[in-house]
């Protein structure tokens, strides 16, 4: 029986990932056809394909969205896209850049190396390198390096939280140490629909979520960690860092945390909200009724619009 089931599960996981990628691409293209989100309508200039790191001779790139009226330095959003560490890109998530830039932020929307070809810590190393690039270069695009918010959704939320925690908890890796030793700490974090512990995907089995979701989460964990124990993949589990007895070397900045109330992985957001409260971190957490995973990327949905209103009303006074 095991020999029969395993190939079926393998095929299902592959098909599911392809369907998600196709749907994401269709949604991204459809939004580009909607004139409400054309960057020029908001006076936004986009600088595409800037190289922020190179690995094995291959560049890793980001796009910078610059709002109008950059005579004074603007707060900055460093955004990491989701996709289970193996799907999507800065171009699939272009709408995030437009929405934040239209609200007055300089937005750095990044690519990072994808799994399974590039397992842990590739994406986390890239996220930290992108943060350092922002500190060193964003002033050229009208951004204030002392006011950087790290943000992401799903796996991107994991990366954003890891960068934020690397600035508060000293790590051993050269890439996390660079963030800790940087001149400026992120002044805020945003976690939307976050997968905040990549190890132990079977915790979702114990929570009784749907079989298709469990299969996808197991695939994400296997593709990115590839058997690494939690102790050897520390930054992939920001929840475990926060839930440990370790005290930060620097105070944690404010955070906005959101999730759909029907998101299969909402338990990670519940845990994050609980530990932020215990640690006394300034935060706002909102669960949006009737919504599933990464709903806030779908601007035609009422709860997505509400989420963006909540997010901007929380972060703008703190930046």
C-alpha positions in Angstrom: 0.0 0.0 0.0 2.8 2.4 0.8 4.3 2.0 -2.6 0.9 3.0 -4.1 0.1 5.9 -1.9 3.5 7.6 -2.1 3.5 8.1 -5.9 -0.1 9.4 -5.7 0.9 11.9 -3.1 3.9 13.0 -5.0 1.9 13.5 -8.2 -0.8 15.4 -6.2 1.7 17.7 -4.7 3.3 18.5 -8.1 -0.1 19.1 -9.7 -1.2 21.3 -6.8 1.9 23.5 -7.0 1.5 23.9 -10.8 -2.2 24.8 -10.4 -1.3 27.4 -7.8 1.4 28.9 -10.0 -1.0 29.1 -13.0 -3.8 30.7 -10.9 -1.3 33.2 -9.4 0.0 34.1 -12.8 -3.5 34.6 -14.2 -4.5 36.8 -11.3 -1.4 38.9 -11.6 -2.0 39.4 -15.4 -5.6 40.3 -14.8 -4.7 42.9 -12.2 -2.3 44.5 -14.7 -5.2 45.0 -17.1 -7.2 46.9 -14.4 -6.5 50.7 -14.8 -7.1 51.2 -11.1 -3.7 49.7 -10.4 -1.6 51.2 -13.1 1.5 52.8 -11.4 1.4 55.9 -13.5 -2.0 56.9 -12.2 -0.4 57.4 -8.8 2.8 59.1 -10.1 4.8 55.9 -9.2 8.2 55.3 -10.9 9.3 51.7 -11.0 13.0 50.7 -11.2 13.0 47.1 -12.3 15.6 44.3 -12.0 18.1 45.9 -9.6 20.7 43.4 -8.5 21.1 43.1 -4.7 23.1 39.8 -4.5 24.9 37.3 -6.7 25.2 33.6 -6.1 27.2 31.2 -8.3 27.3 34.0 -10.9 23.6 34.4 -10.9 22.0 37.7 -9.9 19.1 38.0 -7.4 17.0 41.1 -8.2 14.5 43.5 -6.7 12.2 46.2 -8.0 11.9 49.6 -6.4 8.5 51.5 -6.5 9.0 55.2 -5.8 6.0 57.3 -4.9 5.6 60.9 -6.2 6.9 63.8 -4.2 10.2 62.3 -3.0 11.7 65.6 -2.0 11.6 64.4 1.5 12.8 60.9 2.5 9.9 58.4 2.6 9.4 55.3 4.9 10.4 52.1 3.2 8.7 48.7 2.8 11.0 45.7 2.1 8.5 43.1 0.8 9.0 39.3 0.5 6.5 37.4 -1.6 4.9 34.1 -0.5 4.7 30.8 -2.4 6.0 28.1 -0.1 9.6 29.1 -0.7 9.3 27.6 -4.2 6.8 29.6 -6.2 6.2 33.2 -7.4 8.4 36.2 -7.7 8.6 40.0 -7.4 6.7 40.3 -10.7 3.8 38.1 -9.6 3.5 40.4 -6.5 3.8 43.7 -8.3 0.4 44.9 -6.9 1.9 45.0 -3.4 4.5 47.5 -4.6 1.8 49.7 -6.2 -0.4 49.7 -3.2 2.3 50.6 -0.7 3.9 53.2 -3.0 0.5 54.8 -3.6 0.3 55.2 0.2 3.6 57.1 0.3 6.2 54.3 0.8 9.3 53.5 -1.2 8.9 49.8 -1.8 11.6 47.2 -2.4 9.9 44.1 -3.8 12.4 41.2 -3.9 13.0 37.9 -5.6 14.9 35.3 -3.7 16.3 31.9 -4.6 13.6 29.2 -4.7 13.4 25.7 -3.4 13.8 22.8 -3.9 16.8 23.8 -6.0 17.9 26.2 -3.3 17.0 24.8 0.1 17.4 26.5 3.5 19.1 28.9 4.2 19.0 30.3 0.7 15.8 32.4 0.9 16.6 33.6 4.4 20.1 34.6 3.4 18.7 36.5 0.4 16.2 38.2 2.6 18.9 39.4 4.9 21.1 40.5 2.0 18.1 42.4 0.6 17.7 44.2 3.9 21.4 45.3 3.8 21.0 46.5 0.2 18.1 48.6 1.3 20.1 50.2 4.1 22.9 51.0 1.7 21.0 52.1 -1.4 17.4 53.1 -0.7 18.3 56.7 -0.1 19.1 57.0 -3.8 15.4 56.3 -4.5 14.0 58.7 -1.9 13.8 56.2 1.0 14.8 56.7 4.6 17.0 53.7 5.7 16.2 54.5 9.3 12.5 53.8 8.7 12.3 50.3 7.1 9.3 48.0 7.6 9.9 44.3 6.7 6.7 42.7 5.4 5.5 39.5 3.7 2.7 37.0 3.3 2.8 33.2 3.8 6.4 32.1 3.4 7.3 35.7 2.8 6.0 36.5 6.3 8.4 33.9 7.6 11.3 35.6 5.8 10.2 39.0 7.1 9.9 37.8 10.6 13.3 36.2 10.4 14.9 39.4 9.2 13.2 41.3 12.0 14.3 38.7 14.6 17.9 38.6 13.2 18.1 42.3 14.1 17.1 41.6 17.7 18.6 38.2 18.4 22.3 37.8 17.6 22.9 34.8 15.3 25.9 32.8 14.3 25.5 32.9 10.6 27.4 35.6 8.7 24.2 36.8 6.9 22.2 37.1 10.1 25.1 38.8 11.9 25.2 41.5 9.2 21.6 42.4 10.0 22.3 42.4 13.7 25.3 44.6 13.3 23.6 47.0 10.8 23.3 50.7 11.6 19.5 50.5 11.7 17.1 48.0 13.0 13.7 47.5 11.2 11.2 49.8 12.8 8.2 47.6 12.1 7.2 44.1 10.9 4.2 42.8 9.0 3.1 39.2 8.9 0.2 38.3 6.8 -1.1 34.7 6.7 2.3 33.6 7.9 3.8 30.1 7.8 6.0 30.8 10.8 7.3 27.4 11.6 8.5 25.4 8.7 9.6 22.4 10.8 7.0 19.9 12.2 4.4 20.2 9.5 2.6 17.4 11.2 1.4 19.8 13.8 -1.3 20.7 11.3 -2.4 17.0 11.2 -3.1 17.3 14.9 -5.2 20.4 14.3 -7.3 18.5 11.8 -7.0 20.7 8.8 -7.9 19.5 5.3 -5.8 16.7 3.7 -4.9 18.9 0.7 -3.6 21.6 2.9 -1.6 19.1 5.0 0.0 17.7 1.9 1.0 21.1 0.6 2.5 22.1 4.0 4.5 18.9 4.2 5.8 19.5 0.6 6.9 23.0 1.6 8.7 21.8 4.6 10.4 18.9 2.7 11.4 21.1 -0.3 12.9 23.9 1.8 14.4 22.1 4.9 15.2 18.8 3.1 15.5 16.9 6.4 17.3 19.6 8.4 16.5 19.5 12.1 15.0 22.6 13.7 18.3 23.3 15.5 20.0 23.5 12.1 17.4 25.6 10.5 16.7 28.1 13.3 15.6 31.1 11.3 13.0 29.0 9.4 11.1 28.8 12.7 10.6 32.3 14.0 7.8 31.2 16.2 10.2 28.8 18.1 12.7 31.6 18.6 9.9 33.8 20.1 8.5 31.0 22.2 11.9 30.1 23.6 13.3 31.5 26.8 15.9 33.5 24.9 15.7 37.2 25.5 16.3 39.6 22.6 19.5 41.6 22.6 17.4 44.5 21.4 13.7 45.3 21.9 11.4 43.9 19.2 9.7 46.6 17.0 5.9 46.9 16.6 4.2 44.4 14.3 1.0 44.2 12.3 -0.3 40.6 12.1 -3.2 39.4 10.0 -4.8 36.2 8.8 -8.0 35.0 7.3 -10.2 33.4 10.0 -10.6 30.4 7.7 -6.9 30.1 6.7 -5.7 26.5 7.2 -2.5 27.8 8.8 -4.1 30.5 11.0 -2.8 28.7 14.1 0.7 30.1 13.4 -0.8 33.6 13.5 -2.7 32.7 16.8 0.6 31.6 18.3 2.4 34.7 17.1 -0.3 37.0 18.6 -0.1 35.1 21.9 3.7 35.3 22.2 3.8 38.9 21.2 1.4 39.7 24.0 3.4 37.7 26.5 6.6 39.5 25.5 4.9 42.9 25.7 5.5 43.7 22.0 3.4 46.5 20.6 1.3 44.9 17.9 -2.1 44.6 16.3 -3.6 41.3 15.2 -6.7 41.0 13.1 -8.5 37.8 11.8 -10.8 38.5 8.9 -14.0 36.5 8.9 -14.7 34.1 6.0 -11.3 34.5 4.5 -8.7 31.9 3.6 -5.1 32.1 2.7 -3.5 35.3 1.3 -6.9 36.9 0.7 -5.4 40.3 1.1 -3.7 39.9 -2.3 -7.2 39.9 -3.9 -8.3 43.6 -4.0 -11.8 42.9 -5.2 -12.7 41.3 -1.9 -14.3 43.4 0.8 -12.1 41.9 3.6 -9.0 42.5 1.5 -9.9 46.2 1.3 -10.6 46.3 5.0 -7.2 44.6 5.7 -5.3 47.2 3.7 -7.1 50.0 5.6 -6.3 48.4 8.9 -2.7 47.8 8.0 -2.0 51.3 6.7 -3.8 52.9 9.6 -1.6 51.0 12.0 1.8 51.3 10.3 1.8 54.9 9.0 1.7 56.6 12.5 4.6 54.3 13.6 6.9 55.0 10.6 
